[in-house]
Amino acid sequence: MMSTEKQSLKITVVGGGVIGLSVAWELSKRGCSVQLLERQTASSANLPDQRCTSWTAGGILPPANFERATDPMERFRGYSHSQWPAWAAELERASGISTGLVRCGGYYLAETAGEAAAMIGMVDYWDEMGIECENISLARLCDQQPQLKAWSASSTWGATHPDSAAWWVPDEWQVRPPRLLHALHSGCQKNGVEFRYGEDVDEQRLHSIQGESDATVLCGGVRTGLIADSLSLGKSLVPIRGQMLLYRCDEFDNPIVINVGNRYLIARGDGMVLVGSCEEEVGMDQTTTDTAIESLRDFAVGVCPLLGDAPEVTRWAGLRPMTFDGFPIIGPVPSSSPLCDHERLFVASGHYRSGIHFAPATAIAIADKIQGRDGFMDMHPFSVGHQQEHSR
């Protein structure tokens, strides 16, 4: 990799979502000169807005343990999870903007035998990882979260299996993605990052950028694979749409996460309750649909009937970048690529549902690679080209 003796590397980051902003912020903290290119035109305040997929995320940070994990993905998740408190605190000091990070804990509820079995297996795994997870009675659940009394009373599975329908996980966190993006944007600005909007990078433009930069990092989410055919990432990154609902319900006055299978309620603690999500393979269509929104509404009211009378604040959809093996793509482009040598072009994409959670680790891993530092773990399983091996 590049010599760490060079005082001020000039870096170009392509993509202004949470990964691009995090990479730019990390590199700017290390003394690099950074410009960030974003294809969207600037919002009125030059800030990320609802057009940005990261803005549409829920912001759940589930528990993980770097020290005990052996699987590469879980080690990566664990490292990023361990970085979040100090990373967010530093960002808030630098920007003056709260990210809304809070260790609120999370409830995991089972409505079917399959969900209960999955949770029992997860509890065993978490126990191996040293992650606290407590099986609680429905009576205790209702004492702690009175909003869930109706769900407890109507749950068919809970009625016959009251001791295997609810779990409490203290080390679940939440963060508010719009605030996080604004804080990252502000922190980058204060560190001298140059923002250039309306930059739709293609292969020709990429060649030009490389001629101007010591290194270029592609962080374009689902669009990373569309930048250049010669990168061969087009089939490795699959856009998966997720749709969300936001309610106002003042009865939820404490921050909490409630997980039921792959869906969830996130109470922000100020009356805002986020409901998500779904997984749809619909190409690049980032619009909401009546069918999916109605399904989310039915789910929300089934878990918490109070939401049946709560006003809807807004709804939205985002496109998650999924890879075939579930591993994000993080690292240098191989030297065999016709675009450039591997010391100059990097990719950070494919985080699927974990872009927010993985942001600190991704930024640190990319910055370490660019500066030639030893990393916190072996990143080969996340290497560029690894996805092609799995798609054959």
C-alpha positions as CSV (number, residue, x, y, z in Angstrom):
1,M,0.0,0.0,0.0
2,M,1.0,3.6,-0.1
3,S,3.7,5.0,2.1
4,T,2.6,6.4,5.4
5,E,5.5,8.9,5.2
6,K,3.6,10.9,2.6
7,Q,2.2,13.8,4.6
8,S,-1.1,14.6,2.8
9,L,-2.5,12.1,0.5
10,K,-5.2,13.5,-1.9
11,I,-8.2,11.2,-1.8
12,T,-11.4,11.2,-3.8
13,V,-14.5,9.5,-2.3
14,V,-17.3,8.7,-4.6
15,G,-20.7,8.5,-2.8
16,G,-22.2,10.7,-0.1
17,G,-24.1,8.1,1.9
18,V,-23.1,6.9,5.4
19,I,-20.2,4.8,4.1
20,G,-18.8,7.6,1.8
21,L,-19.1,10.2,4.6
22,S,-17.6,8.0,7.2
23,V,-14.6,7.1,4.9
24,A,-14.1,10.9,4.2
25,W,-14.3,11.8,7.8
26,E,-11.9,9.1,8.9
27,L,-9.3,10.0,6.2
28,S,-9.7,13.8,6.9
29,K,-9.0,13.1,10.6
30,R,-5.8,11.4,9.5
31,G,-4.6,14.5,7.7
32,C,-5.6,13.5,4.1
33,S,-6.9,16.0,1.7
34,V,-10.4,14.7,0.7
35,Q,-12.9,15.5,-1.9
36,L,-16.3,13.8,-1.9
37,L,-18.3,13.4,-5.2
38,E,-22.1,12.8,-4.9
39,R,-24.3,12.2,-7.9
40,Q,-27.4,13.9,-6.4
41,T,-27.6,17.6,-6.6
42,A,-27.2,19.4,-3.3
43,S,-30.3,19.9,-1.1
44,S,-31.1,23.4,0.0
45,A,-28.8,23.0,3.0
46,N,-26.1,21.0,1.2
47,L,-27.0,18.0,3.5
48,P,-27.9,14.4,2.8
49,D,-31.7,14.0,2.5
50,Q,-34.4,11.4,1.8
51,R,-33.0,10.7,-1.6
52,C,-30.0,9.1,0.2
53,T,-30.5,5.4,1.0
54,S,-28.6,5.8,4.3
55,W,-31.2,8.4,5.3
56,T,-33.9,5.8,5.0
57,A,-32.3,3.2,7.3
58,G,-33.8,2.3,10.7
59,G,-30.5,2.7,12.6
60,I,-30.6,-0.5,14.7
61,L,-27.2,-1.7,16.1
62,P,-27.7,-5.3,17.3
63,P,-25.2,-6.8,19.8
64,A,-21.9,-8.3,18.7
65,N,-18.6,-9.3,20.3
66,F,-15.3,-8.8,18.4
67,E,-13.1,-10.6,20.9
68,R,-15.1,-13.9,20.9
69,A,-16.3,-14.1,17.3
70,T,-14.4,-16.4,14.9
71,D,-16.6,-15.9,11.7
72,P,-15.1,-13.0,9.7
73,M,-18.5,-11.3,9.3
74,E,-19.2,-11.5,13.0
75,R,-15.7,-10.3,13.9
76,F,-16.2,-7.3,11.6
77,R,-19.6,-6.6,13.1
78,G,-18.2,-7.0,16.6
79,Y,-15.3,-4.5,15.9
80,S,-17.7,-1.9,14.4
81,H,-20.1,-2.4,17.3
82,S,-17.3,-1.8,19.8
83,Q,-16.2,1.4,18.0
84,W,-19.7,3.0,18.0
85,P,-19.8,4.7,21.4
86,A,-16.4,6.5,21.1
87,W,-16.8,7.1,17.4
88,A,-20.2,8.8,17.8
89,A,-19.0,10.8,20.8
90,E,-16.0,12.1,18.8
91,L,-18.3,12.9,15.9
92,E,-20.7,14.8,18.1
93,R,-17.8,16.8,19.6
94,A,-16.5,17.7,16.2
95,S,-19.8,18.6,14.6
96,G,-21.9,19.8,17.6
97,I,-24.7,17.5,16.3
98,S,-26.2,14.6,18.3
99,T,-26.5,11.4,16.4
100,G,-29.2,10.1,18.7
101,L,-27.1,7.1,19.7
102,V,-28.5,5.4,22.8
103,R,-28.1,1.9,24.3
104,C,-31.8,1.4,24.6
105,G,-31.8,-2.4,24.6
106,G,-34.1,-4.5,22.4
107,Y,-36.9,-7.0,22.8
108,Y,-37.2,-10.0,20.5
109,L,-40.7,-11.5,20.2
110,A,-41.8,-14.7,18.7
111,E,-45.3,-15.2,17.1
112,T,-44.7,-18.6,15.5
113,A,-42.9,-21.8,16.3
114,G,-40.3,-21.0,13.7
115,E,-39.6,-17.6,15.2
116,A,-39.2,-19.1,18.6
117,A,-36.9,-21.8,17.3
118,A,-34.8,-19.2,15.6
119,M,-34.5,-17.2,18.7
120,I,-33.6,-20.2,20.9
121,G,-30.7,-20.9,18.4
122,M,-29.7,-17.2,18.5
123,V,-29.7,-17.3,22.3
124,D,-27.3,-20.2,22.3
125,Y,-25.0,-18.4,19.9
126,W,-25.1,-15.2,21.8
127,D,-24.3,-17.1,25.0
128,E,-21.2,-18.4,23.3
129,M,-20.3,-14.9,22.2
130,G,-20.7,-13.6,25.8
131,I,-23.7,-11.5,24.8
132,E,-26.4,-11.1,27.4
133,C,-29.9,-12.2,26.4
134,E,-32.6,-12.9,28.9
135,N,-35.7,-15.0,28.3
136,I,-38.5,-13.1,30.0
137,S,-42.1,-13.9,30.8
138,L,-45.0,-12.2,29.0
139,A,-46.1,-10.8,32.3
140,R,-42.7,-9.1,32.8
141,L,-42.7,-7.9,29.2
142,C,-46.0,-6.2,29.8
143,D,-44.8,-4.6,33.1
144,Q,-41.8,-3.2,31.2
145,Q,-43.7,-2.2,28.0
146,P,-47.4,-1.7,28.7
147,Q,-47.9,-0.8,25.0
148,L,-47.4,-4.6,24.3
149,K,-50.2,-5.9,26.6
150,A,-52.6,-6.3,23.7
151,W,-50.1,-8.2,21.7
152,S,-49.3,-10.5,24.7
153,A,-53.0,-11.2,25.2
154,S,-53.7,-11.9,21.5
155,S,-50.5,-13.9,20.7
156,T,-51.5,-17.5,19.8
157,W,-47.9,-18.7,20.3
158,G,-47.6,-16.8,23.6
159,A,-50.8,-18.2,25.0
160,T,-49.5,-21.7,24.7
161,H,-45.8,-21.0,25.2
162,P,-45.6,-18.0,27.5
163,D,-42.0,-18.7,28.5
164,S,-40.6,-18.9,24.9
165,A,-42.2,-15.8,23.3
166,A,-40.0,-12.9,24.5
167,W,-36.4,-12.1,25.1
168,W,-34.5,-9.0,26.4
169,V,-31.1,-8.0,25.0
170,P,-29.5,-5.0,26.8
171,D,-26.7,-4.3,24.4
172,E,-28.9,-3.3,21.5
173,W,-28.4,0.3,20.4
174,Q,-30.1,2.7,18.1
175,V,-29.0,5.7,16.2
176,R,-31.0,8.2,14.1
177,P,-29.6,8.1,10.5
178,P,-30.6,11.6,9.4
179,R,-28.9,13.1,12.4
180,L,-25.9,10.8,11.9
181,L,-25.6,11.9,8.2
182,H,-25.8,15.6,9.2
183,A,-23.2,15.2,11.9
184,L,-20.9,13.4,9.4
185,H,-21.4,16.1,6.8
186,S,-20.6,18.8,9.3
187,G,-17.6,17.0,10.7
188,C,-16.2,16.5,7.2
189,Q,-16.8,20.2,6.4
190,K,-14.9,21.3,9.5
191,N,-12.0,18.9,8.5
192,G,-11.8,20.6,5.1
193,V,-13.5,17.9,3.0
194,E,-14.5,19.4,-0.4
195,F,-18.1,18.4,-1.4
196,R,-18.9,18.3,-5.1
197,Y,-22.6,17.6,-6.0
198,G,-24.2,16.6,-9.3
199,E,-21.1,14.3,-10.1
200,D,-22.4,11.2,-11.9
201,V,-19.2,9.2,-12.2
202,D,-18.8,6.8,-15.1
203,E,-15.7,4.9,-16.3
204,Q,-14.4,7.9,-18.3
205,R,-14.8,10.2,-15.3
206,L,-13.2,7.7,-13.1
207,H,-10.1,7.6,-15.2
208,S,-9.9,11.4,-14.9
209,I,-10.4,11.3,-11.1
210,Q,-7.6,8.7,-10.7
211,G,-5.3,11.0,-12.5
212,E,-6.0,13.7,-10.0
213,S,-5.9,11.6,-6.8
214,D,-3.5,9.5,-4.8
215,A,-6.4,7.1,-4.2
216,T,-10.1,6.8,-5.0
217,V,-12.8,5.1,-2.9
218,L,-16.0,4.0,-4.5
219,C,-18.8,4.1,-1.9
220,G,-21.9,4.4,-4.2
221,G,-24.1,1.7,-2.6
222,V,-26.2,-0.1,-5.2
223,R,-24.8,2.2,-7.9
224,T,-21.2,1.1,-7.3
225,G,-21.5,-1.7,-9.8
226,L,-22.8,0.7,-12.5
227,I,-19.8,3.0,-12.4
228,A,-17.6,0.9,-14.6
229,D,-18.2,-2.4,-16.4
230,S,-14.5,-3.3,-16.2
231,L,-14.9,-3.5,-12.4
232,S,-17.2,-6.5,-12.9
233,L,-19.3,-5.5,-9.9
234,G,-22.6,-5.1,-11.7
235,K,-23.8,-8.6,-10.9
236,S,-22.3,-8.6,-7.4
237,L,-24.5,-5.8,-6.0
238,V,-28.2,-6.5,-6.0
239,P,-30.6,-3.6,-5.0
240,I,-33.2,-4.8,-2.5
241,R,-35.9,-2.3,-1.7
242,G,-37.1,-1.7,1.9
243,Q,-40.1,0.3,2.8
244,M,-40.7,2.2,6.1
245,L,-43.4,4.0,8.0
246,L,-43.1,6.7,10.6
247,Y,-45.8,7.3,13.2
248,R,-46.3,9.8,16.0
249,C,-47.4,8.0,19.2
250,D,-46.7,9.8,22.5
251,E,-47.3,6.7,24.6
252,F,-43.8,5.5,23.4
253,D,-41.9,7.9,25.6
254,N,-38.8,5.8,26.0
255,P,-36.4,4.7,23.3
256,I,-36.7,1.0,22.6
257,V,-36.3,-1.6,19.7
258,I,-39.0,-4.3,19.3
259,N,-38.0,-7.1,16.9
260,V,-40.4,-9.6,15.5
261,G,-38.8,-11.9,12.9
262,N,-37.3,-9.6,10.3
263,R,-39.6,-6.7,11.2
264,Y,-39.4,-4.2,13.9
265,L,-40.7,-1.1,15.7
266,I,-38.1,1.5,16.8
267,A,-39.3,4.0,19.4
268,R,-37.1,7.0,19.3
269,G,-38.1,8.2,22.8
270,D,-39.8,11.4,21.6
271,G,-43.0,9.9,20.3
272,M,-41.7,9.0,16.9
273,V,-42.1,5.3,16.1
274,L,-40.5,3.8,13.0
275,V,-41.9,0.6,11.5
276,G,-39.9,-1.6,9.1
277,S,-39.3,-3.3,6.9
278,C,-39.6,-5.4,3.8
279,E,-37.3,-7.0,1.2
280,E,-38.2,-6.6,-2.4
281,E,-36.1,-7.3,-5.5
282,V,-37.5,-4.6,-7.9
283,G,-34.4,-3.2,-9.6
284,M,-33.7,0.5,-9.0
285,D,-37.3,1.4,-8.1
286,Q,-37.2,3.4,-4.9
287,T,-40.9,4.2,-4.5
288,T,-43.3,3.0,-1.9
289,T,-46.3,0.8,-2.7
290,D,-49.7,0.6,-1.1
291,T,-49.4,-3.2,-0.7
292,A,-46.2,-3.1,1.3
293,I,-47.2,0.0,3.4
294,E,-50.5,-1.7,4.3
295,S,-48.6,-4.8,5.3
296,L,-46.3,-2.7,7.6
297,R,-49.3,-1.0,9.0
298,D,-51.0,-4.3,9.8
299,F,-47.8,-5.5,11.5
300,A,-47.4,-2.4,13.5
301,V,-51.0,-2.4,14.8
302,G,-50.8,-6.1,15.5
303,V,-47.8,-5.6,17.8
304,C,-49.1,-2.3,19.3
305,P,-52.8,-1.5,18.7
306,L,-52.1,2.1,19.9
307,L,-50.6,2.7,16.5
308,G,-54.0,2.2,14.9
309,D,-55.0,5.6,16.0
310,A,-51.6,7.2,15.6
311,P,-51.1,9.7,12.8
312,E,-48.7,8.7,10.0
313,V,-45.9,11.2,9.7
314,T,-44.3,9.9,6.5
315,R,-43.3,6.9,4.5
316,W,-40.3,6.1,2.4
317,A,-38.3,3.5,0.6
318,G,-34.6,2.8,0.1
319,L,-32.4,0.4,-1.9
320,R,-30.0,-1.8,0.1
321,P,-26.9,-3.1,-1.7
322,M,-27.0,-6.9,-1.2
323,T,-24.1,-9.3,-2.2
324,F,-24.4,-13.0,-3.0
325,D,-22.6,-14.2,0.2
326,G,-23.8,-11.4,2.4
327,F,-20.2,-10.0,2.9
328,P,-19.7,-6.3,2.1
329,I,-17.0,-5.5,-0.5
330,I,-14.2,-3.6,1.2
331,G,-10.7,-3.2,-0.1
332,P,-8.4,-2.4,-3.1
333,V,-9.3,-3.3,-6.7
334,P,-7.1,-6.2,-7.8
335,S,-4.1,-5.3,-9.9
336,S,-5.5,-7.4,-12.8
337,S,-8.3,-4.8,-13.3
338,P,-7.9,-2.9,-16.5
339,L,-8.9,0.3,-14.7
340,C,-5.8,0.9,-12.6
341,D,-3.3,-0.7,-10.2
342,H,-4.6,-1.9,-6.9
343,E,-2.9,0.8,-4.9
344,R,-5.1,3.5,-6.2
345,L,-8.7,2.3,-6.4
346,F,-10.8,1.0,-3.5
347,V,-14.3,-0.2,-3.0
348,A,-16.5,0.0,0.1
349,S,-20.0,-1.2,-0.7
350,G,-22.5,-4.1,-0.4
351,H,-23.3,-3.6,3.3
352,Y,-27.0,-4.6,2.7
353,R,-28.9,-4.0,6.0
354,S,-25.8,-3.1,8.0
355,G,-24.5,0.0,6.4
356,I,-25.1,2.2,9.5
357,H,-23.8,-0.5,11.9
358,F,-20.6,-1.2,9.8
359,A,-19.7,2.4,9.1
360,P,-17.0,2.9,11.7
361,A,-15.2,-0.4,10.9
362,T,-15.5,0.2,7.1
363,A,-14.0,3.7,7.4
364,I,-11.1,2.5,9.6
365,A,-10.4,-0.6,7.3
366,I,-10.3,1.6,4.2
367,A,-8.1,4.3,5.8
368,D,-5.7,1.7,7.1
369,K,-5.4,0.1,3.7
370,I,-4.8,3.4,2.0
371,Q,-2.1,4.4,4.5
372,G,-0.5,1.0,4.6
373,R,-1.2,0.4,8.2
374,D,-1.8,-3.0,9.8
375,G,-5.6,-3.5,10.1
376,F,-7.7,-4.7,13.0
377,M,-8.4,-8.1,11.2
378,D,-7.8,-10.0,8.0
379,M,-10.0,-8.4,5.4
380,H,-9.5,-11.0,2.6
381,P,-13.1,-12.4,3.0
382,F,-14.3,-8.9,2.0
383,S,-11.9,-8.4,-0.9
384,V,-12.9,-7.1,-4.3
385,G,-13.4,-10.0,-6.7
386,H,-14.5,-12.4,-3.9
387,Q,-18.1,-11.9,-5.0
388,Q,-17.3,-13.1,-8.5
389,E,-16.1,-16.3,-7.1
390,H,-19.5,-16.9,-5.4
391,S,-21.6,-15.8,-8.4
392,R,-20.1,-18.4,-10.8
